[in-house]
């Protein structure tokens, strides 16, 4: 069961990562951010693209417990996701995002994915 839960989260990161690498403008569009320069697009490719693909690879190895990393990798990525969700909570009190999408949708995605990873460790 752990492999399935971790694999689902890996697929999410893989999708986000590939989209970030191939179409950074499309990935960031729902947030109202305009990527006017090559430098801005490079940043999205690095942070969303490269990072997403790397996390997907890590979770892929974790799903099969290559080198005994399953628990540690799952917890590390769960903590990162919880950190992202926490940042959205801070924004709730500082700036109050006006719509459910995209900020609150991604808050819940991050919470659920973190919970799946934590659940995979039991």
C-alpha positions in Angstrom: 0.0 0.0 0.0 2.9 2.4 0.8 4.2 2.1 -2.8 0.8 3.0 -4.2 0.4 6.1 -2.0 3.9 7.3 -2.7 3.5 6.6 -6.4 0.4 8.8 -6.5 2.3 11.7 -5.0 5.2 11.0 -7.4 2.8 11.3 -10.4 1.6 14.6 -9.2 5.1 16.0 -8.9 6.1 14.5 -12.3 3.1 16.2 -14.0 3.9 19.5 -12.3 7.6 19.2 -13.1 7.1 18.3 -16.8 4.6 21.1 -17.3 7.0 23.5 -15.6 9.8 22.5 -17.9 7.8 22.5 -21.1 5.3 25.3 -20.5 6.3 27.5 -17.6 3.8 30.2 -18.5 0.9 27.8 -18.6 1.9 26.4 -15.2 2.0 29.7 -13.5 -0.9 31.4 -15.4 -3.6 30.6 -12.7 -1.7 32.7 -10.2 -1.7 35.8 -12.3 2.1 35.9 -12.7 3.4 37.0 -16.0 6.7 35.5 -17.1 8.0 38.3 -19.3 11.6 37.4 -19.4 13.8 34.4 -20.0 15.1 34.8 -16.5 11.6 34.5 -15.1 10.8 31.5 -17.2 14.1 29.9 -16.2 13.2 30.3 -12.5 9.9 28.5 -13.0 11.6 25.8 -15.0 14.1 25.4 -12.2 11.8 25.6 -9.2 8.6 24.0 -10.5 10.1 22.0 -13.4 13.4 20.6 -12.3 12.5 20.3 -8.6 9.2 18.6 -9.4 10.9 16.0 -11.7 13.6 15.5 -9.0 11.0 14.9 -6.3 9.1 12.6 -8.6 12.3 10.6 -9.1 13.1 10.5 -5.4 9.5 9.3 -4.6 9.8 6.7 -7.4 12.8 5.2 -5.7 11.1 5.5 -2.4 8.0 3.7 -3.7 10.2 0.7 -4.3 12.3 1.3 -1.2 15.5 1.4 -3.1 18.3 1.6 -0.6 15.9 1.6 2.3 14.9 5.3 1.7 11.1 4.9 1.7 10.3 6.3 5.1 12.8 9.1 5.1 12.0 10.3 1.6 8.2 10.1 2.3 8.6 12.2 5.5 10.9 14.7 3.9 8.6 15.4 1.0 5.6 15.4 3.4 7.3 18.1 5.5 8.0 20.2 2.3 4.4 19.9 1.3 3.3 20.9 4.7 5.6 23.9 4.5 4.0 25.0 1.3 0.5 24.7 2.9 1.7 26.7 5.9 2.8 29.5 3.6 -0.7 29.6 2.1 -2.1 29.8 5.6 0.2 32.8 6.4 -1.1 34.4 3.2 -4.6 33.9 4.4 -3.9 36.3 7.3 -1.6 38.6 5.5 -3.3 39.1 2.1 -6.4 37.0 2.1 -6.5 35.4 -1.4 -9.9 36.3 -2.8 -10.8 33.1 -4.5 -10.7 29.4 -3.8 -8.8 28.7 -7.0 -5.8 28.5 -7.2 -4.5 29.2 -3.7 -6.9 27.2 -1.6 -7.2 24.4 -4.0 -3.4 23.9 -3.9 -3.5 24.3 -0.1 -5.8 21.3 0.1 -3.7 19.4 -2.6 -0.6 20.0 -0.5 -2.3 18.9 2.8 -3.8 15.7 1.2 -0.5 14.7 -0.5 1.4 15.3 2.7 -1.1 13.1 4.6 -0.8 10.4 2.0 2.9 10.4 2.4 2.7 10.3 6.2 0.1 7.5 5.9 2.5 5.5 3.8 5.0 5.4 6.6 2.7 3.4 8.9 
